Amino acid sequence: MKRHPARPPLPADMSAWWRHGARMWEISLATPQVIAHRTSRMMTAGPVPNERDRREFIRMGQEKVEAFGESWFAMGLRLWQAQQAAMMDAMQQGMRLWAAPWSAASRGAAPAAAHQQAARALSNVIGSGMAPVHRRVTANAKRLARVKLQPSTRKKSP
């Protein structure tokens, strides 16, 4: 009988991954609504948008840059925290090995626990990266759903 190599176990807490999936689903529903509203607004504004439209178009660009920056910063912070936790675990295992090289306590954490710690860290990185985008997209979808499109007030040339 052929033996298969051991696979790392799934994380014990899958609820975080379901939350990430739900966030992605909400983003995928809200994004087309925001794009459709803003594109319609650009079409009706024409080459010379009014003040209200200009504010919205500027806001659109600023929000993208801010969300991108917040997302990268949050993901970098989570990665740094995960790296620090992994380094601390490695140092503690080294100290246990040095203190009692033949004891059962010096063997360290089981590989399954290390896999779960890595999966939890990855989940935290993904969640913190999606949060600013999710927050902005869903807020824009709600806000723009209340805004009625108005035809441009500029004069048309004959």
Rosetta silent file (secondary structure, phi, psi, omega in degrees, C-alpha in Angstrom):
SEQUENCE: MKRHPARPPLPADMSAWWRHGARMWEISLATPQVIAHRTSRMMTAGPVPNERDRREFIRMGQEKVEAFGESWFAMGLRLWQAQQAAMMDAMQQGMRLWAAPWSAASRGAAPAAAHQQAARALSNVIGSGMAPVHRRVTANAKRLARVKLQPSTRKKSP
SCORE:     score description
SCORE:     0.000 S_00000001
   1 L     0.000  131.607 -178.664    0.000    0.000    0.000 S_00000001
   2 L   -82.259  130.307  178.945    1.362    3.371   -1.008 S_00000001
   3 L   -92.471  136.591  176.714    1.586    5.941    1.763 S_00000001
   4 L   -91.670  144.270  177.161    0.680    9.525    1.024 S_00000001
   5 L   -63.770  147.652 -179.305    2.732   12.293    2.590 S_00000001
   6 L   -64.787  134.535  177.048    1.106   13.941    5.566 S_00000001
   7 L   -97.583  145.707  175.719   -0.834   17.077    4.695 S_00000001
   8 L   -65.728  141.027 -179.118   -0.956   20.012    7.033 S_00000001
   9 L   -69.381  156.467  174.525   -4.318   20.152    8.792 S_00000001
  10 L   -68.487  151.026  177.121   -6.845   22.824    7.993 S_00000001
  11 L   -58.233  142.689 -178.610   -6.972   25.672   10.470 S_00000001
  12 L   -63.137  -36.017 -177.430   -9.237   24.891   13.384 S_00000001
  13 L  -104.972   97.467 -179.659  -11.075   28.184   12.999 S_00000001
  14 L   -87.671   -3.831 -176.799  -12.382   28.444    9.447 S_00000001
  15 H   -63.130  -32.544  178.638  -14.760   31.273   10.329 S_00000001
  16 H   -63.794  -40.352  179.905  -12.117   33.879    9.457 S_00000001
  17 H   -68.386  -35.234  176.017  -11.803   32.431    5.954 S_00000001
  18 H   -66.682  -38.921  176.876  -15.593   32.468    5.557 S_00000001
  19 H   -61.845  -41.339  177.876  -15.618   36.107    6.652 S_00000001
  20 H   -62.987  -40.856  177.207  -13.011   36.921    4.004 S_00000001
  21 H   -62.953  -41.737  178.714  -15.131   35.161    1.397 S_00000001
  22 H   -65.101  -39.309  177.077  -18.199   37.105    2.483 S_00000001
  23 H   -63.128  -43.710  179.050  -16.250   40.373    2.286 S_00000001
  24 H   -62.044  -39.090  178.928  -15.053   39.541   -1.217 S_00000001
  25 H   -63.681  -45.077  178.454  -18.631   38.730   -2.206 S_00000001
  26 H   -63.156  -40.415  177.426  -19.852   42.081   -0.830 S_00000001
  27 H   -62.353  -42.928 -177.908  -17.034   43.888   -2.667 S_00000001
  28 H   -68.469  -23.582  175.855  -17.917   42.079   -5.894 S_00000001
  29 H   -84.496  -37.674 -175.673  -21.562   43.171   -5.561 S_00000001
  30 H   -79.125  -33.970 -175.667  -20.905   46.774   -4.549 S_00000001
  31 H   -59.345  -49.026  178.827  -18.114   47.555   -7.028 S_00000001
  32 H   -61.262  -32.844  177.851  -20.215   47.324  -10.220 S_00000001
  33 H   -63.938  -44.988 -179.480  -22.870   49.543   -8.631 S_00000001
  34 H   -66.132  -44.631 -179.568  -20.303   52.228   -7.811 S_00000001
  35 H   -62.076  -43.697 -179.133  -18.656   51.966  -11.241 S_00000001
  36 H   -62.801  -44.022 -179.242  -22.020   52.169  -13.028 S_00000001
  37 H   -63.420  -47.573 -176.416  -23.100   55.219  -11.035 S_00000001
  38 H   -69.626  -35.825  177.448  -19.835   57.069  -11.513 S_00000001
  39 H   -66.319  -42.405  176.400  -19.591   56.197  -15.198 S_00000001
  40 H   -61.455  -39.130 -179.906  -23.142   57.437  -15.767 S_00000001
  41 H   -65.523  -39.997  176.928  -22.259   60.556  -13.887 S_00000001
  42 H   -65.159  -39.129 -179.829  -19.217   61.133  -16.095 S_00000001
  43 H   -65.716  -43.124 -178.643  -21.317   60.592  -19.208 S_00000001
  44 H   -74.274  -26.584 -179.642  -23.991   63.068  -18.128 S_00000001
  45 H   -72.236  -32.682 -179.879  -21.413   65.610  -16.948 S_00000001
  46 L    73.014 -161.429 -176.014  -19.763   65.796  -20.345 S_00000001
  47 L   -73.278  -18.271 -179.462  -16.483   67.621  -20.932 S_00000001
  48 L  -124.876   87.702 -178.414  -17.273   70.394  -18.433 S_00000001
  49 L   -72.839  152.952  177.341  -18.583   68.855  -15.173 S_00000001
  50 L   -77.956  177.480 -175.106  -20.317   70.997  -12.578 S_00000001
  51 H   -60.917  -42.623  179.647  -18.884   71.553   -9.086 S_00000001
  52 H   -60.254  -44.334  179.390  -20.768   68.624   -7.540 S_00000001
  53 H   -68.551  -39.859  178.405  -19.460   66.229  -10.189 S_00000001
  54 H   -60.614  -42.985  178.094  -15.905   67.560   -9.917 S_00000001
  55 H   -60.230  -42.215  179.731  -15.945   66.951   -6.156 S_00000001
  56 H   -65.765  -41.146 -178.624  -17.142   63.373   -6.736 S_00000001
  57 H   -68.135  -38.482  176.631  -14.494   62.692   -9.395 S_00000001
  58 H   -66.523  -42.941  178.743  -11.727   64.053   -7.170 S_00000001
  59 H   -59.922  -39.422 -179.781  -13.044   62.019   -4.260 S_00000001
  60 H   -58.158  -47.591 -179.725  -13.042   58.921   -6.441 S_00000001
  61 H   -67.463  -42.827 -179.729   -9.325   59.264   -7.159 S_00000001
  62 H   -63.521  -40.759 -179.031   -8.381   60.168   -3.601 S_00000001
  63 H   -63.350  -37.978  179.596  -10.287   57.222   -2.155 S_00000001
  64 H   -63.936  -45.716 -179.790   -8.480   54.769   -4.395 S_00000001
  65 H   -65.319  -43.761 -179.884   -5.065   56.044   -3.371 S_00000001
  66 H   -64.031  -44.572 -179.906   -6.019   56.153    0.318 S_00000001
  67 H   -63.391  -41.383  178.423   -7.531   52.651    0.301 S_00000001
  68 H   -61.508  -47.188 -179.915   -4.463   51.261   -1.479 S_00000001
  69 H   -64.071  -45.123  178.497   -2.113   52.887    1.024 S_00000001
  70 H   -61.994  -40.987 -179.040   -4.141   51.814    4.049 S_00000001
  71 H   -63.358  -48.850  179.628   -4.398   48.294    2.702 S_00000001
  72 H   -64.484  -40.015  178.838   -0.666   47.934    2.083 S_00000001
  73 H   -63.711  -45.612 -179.775    0.193   49.476    5.446 S_00000001
  74 H   -63.411  -41.224  179.035   -2.203   47.165    7.305 S_00000001
  75 H   -67.160  -40.550  177.821   -0.903   44.096    5.471 S_00000001
  76 H   -63.091  -40.718  178.272    2.712   45.101    6.118 S_00000001
  77 H   -63.296  -44.923  178.349    1.979   45.608    9.801 S_00000001
  78 H   -63.419  -40.043  177.190    0.308   42.187   10.059 S_00000001
  79 H   -63.257  -41.697  178.972    3.226   40.546    8.243 S_00000001
  80 H   -62.860  -43.093  179.215    5.666   42.237   10.601 S_00000001
  81 H   -63.727  -40.512  178.759    3.657   41.057   13.631 S_00000001
  82 H   -65.189  -40.102  178.705    3.565   37.500   12.270 S_00000001
  83 H   -64.232  -41.443  178.895    7.308   37.570   11.664 S_00000001
  84 H   -64.138  -41.677  178.842    7.917   38.814   15.201 S_00000001
  85 H   -64.849  -41.470  178.992    5.713   36.061   16.663 S_00000001
  86 H   -65.578  -40.345  178.425    7.486   33.386   14.603 S_00000001
  87 H   -65.476  -39.475  178.479   10.888   34.698   15.662 S_00000001
  88 H   -64.122  -41.573  176.690    9.823   34.727   19.307 S_00000001
  89 H   -61.231  -43.483  179.515    8.651   31.103   19.030 S_00000001
  90 H   -63.328  -41.332  178.831   11.969   30.103   17.439 S_00000001
  91 H   -65.282  -40.403  178.973   13.916   31.861   20.194 S_00000001
  92 H   -65.106  -39.945  177.414   11.837   30.191   22.908 S_00000001
  93 H   -64.215  -39.957  176.858   12.389   26.786   21.357 S_00000001
  94 H   -63.440  -40.024  178.464   16.109   27.465   21.224 S_00000001
  95 H   -67.546  -38.673  177.701   16.141   28.493   24.861 S_00000001
  96 H   -64.598  -40.456  179.633   14.209   25.365   25.882 S_00000001
  97 H   -65.208  -39.829  179.949   16.653   23.193   23.951 S_00000001
  98 H   -69.236  -39.254 -176.554   19.606   24.929   25.589 S_00000001
  99 H   -71.796  -39.075 -176.987   18.086   24.705   29.084 S_00000001
 100 L  -146.136   81.185 -171.578   17.113   21.033   28.940 S_00000001
 101 L   -63.421  -22.244 -176.497   18.407   19.350   25.781 S_00000001
 102 L  -109.125    5.463 -176.918   16.994   15.884   26.551 S_00000001
 103 L   -87.119  161.526  178.616   13.629   16.776   28.042 S_00000001
 104 H   -68.000  -27.347 -179.052   10.263   16.473   26.355 S_00000001
 105 H   -69.056  -20.911 -176.770    9.710   20.222   26.847 S_00000001
 106 H   -81.632   -6.723 -177.008   12.626   21.024   24.535 S_00000001
 107 H   -73.184  -20.420  176.714   10.956   19.470   21.500 S_00000001
 108 L    83.769 -172.287 -177.342    8.851   22.573   20.853 S_00000001
 109 L   -73.229  152.071  177.525    5.459   22.935   19.278 S_00000001
 110 L   -68.673  151.876  178.764    4.048   20.273   17.025 S_00000001
 111 H   -57.773  -32.861  179.637    4.222   20.948   13.284 S_00000001
 112 H   -62.176  -38.862  179.097    0.416   21.118   13.146 S_00000001
 113 H   -66.641  -37.080  177.973    0.442   24.039   15.583 S_00000001
 114 H   -65.662  -40.044  177.567    3.027   25.821   13.439 S_00000001
 115 H   -63.561  -41.848  179.549    0.848   25.302   10.356 S_00000001
 116 H   -66.664  -37.089  177.227   -2.175   26.672   12.197 S_00000001
 117 H   -64.732  -41.664  178.596   -0.184   29.679   13.393 S_00000001
 118 H   -66.081  -40.414  178.905    0.944   30.369    9.812 S_00000001
 119 H   -65.598  -39.469  177.615   -2.621   29.964    8.486 S_00000001
 120 H   -64.486  -41.408  179.204   -3.921   32.330   11.169 S_00000001
 121 H   -64.402  -42.456  178.479   -1.230   34.872   10.288 S_00000001
 122 H   -63.104  -41.687  177.812   -2.096   34.624    6.586 S_00000001
 123 H   -61.458  -40.854  178.377   -5.772   35.077    7.383 S_00000001
 124 H   -64.375  -40.032  179.437   -4.965   38.190    9.430 S_00000001
 125 H   -64.100  -46.956 -179.518   -2.896   39.634    6.580 S_00000001
 126 H   -62.680  -45.999 -179.061   -5.672   39.018    4.042 S_00000001
 127 H   -63.021  -41.928 -179.448   -8.369   40.397    6.330 S_00000001
 128 H   -71.776  -27.028  176.980   -6.451   43.543    7.190 S_00000001
 129 H   -75.633  -33.446 -179.480   -5.694   44.145    3.511 S_00000001
 130 H   -80.942  -25.093 -172.695   -9.313   43.778    2.432 S_00000001
 131 H   -57.113  -48.907 -179.703  -10.826   45.855    5.239 S_00000001
 132 H   -64.217  -37.183  179.651  -10.076   49.366    3.859 S_00000001
 133 H   -66.996  -46.614  179.938  -11.261   48.412    0.368 S_00000001
 134 H   -60.233  -45.255 -178.615  -14.425   46.765    1.704 S_00000001
 135 H   -60.103  -44.573 -177.608  -15.186   49.712    3.959 S_00000001
 136 H   -72.401  -44.211 -176.438  -14.874   52.238    1.130 S_00000001
 137 H   -65.068  -45.907 -178.783  -16.643   50.260   -1.586 S_00000001
 138 H   -68.470  -37.020  177.480  -19.657   49.373    0.535 S_00000001
 139 H   -65.496  -41.131  178.188  -19.899   52.919    1.931 S_00000001
 140 H   -64.680  -40.672  179.770  -19.748   54.350   -1.610 S_00000001
 141 H   -61.869  -42.421  178.694  -22.424   51.949   -2.842 S_00000001
 142 H   -66.514  -45.271 -177.647  -24.753   53.021   -0.013 S_00000001
 143 H   -66.025  -46.213 -177.124  -23.983   56.709   -0.442 S_00000001
 144 H   -72.529  -22.428  176.471  -24.273   56.752   -4.234 S_00000001
 145 H   -66.759  -27.005  178.833  -27.510   54.740   -4.146 S_00000001
 146 H   -84.412  -17.719 -176.380  -29.112   57.723   -2.387 S_00000001
 147 L   -87.363  127.750  177.394  -27.739   60.262   -4.901 S_00000001
 148 L   -88.158  138.539  176.352  -29.907   60.936   -7.924 S_00000001
 149 L   -72.311  133.172  179.791  -28.190   61.522  -11.224 S_00000001
 150 L  -117.360  138.084  175.295  -28.781   65.031  -12.489 S_00000001
 151 L   -66.056  152.341 -179.185  -28.321   66.169  -16.049 S_00000001
 152 L   -62.468  144.675 -178.806  -25.584   68.694  -16.556 S_00000001
 153 L   -95.925    6.269 -178.998  -26.626   72.343  -16.173 S_00000001
 154 L   -73.788  154.330  179.458  -24.178   73.641  -18.756 S_00000001
 155 L   -79.419  137.015  177.049  -25.462   75.375  -21.865 S_00000001
 156 L   -88.943  137.215  178.887  -25.349   73.420  -25.072 S_00000001
 157 L   -82.533  146.289 -176.850  -23.938   75.210  -28.066 S_00000001
 158 L   -74.288    0.000    0.000  -26.105   75.323  -31.214 S_00000001
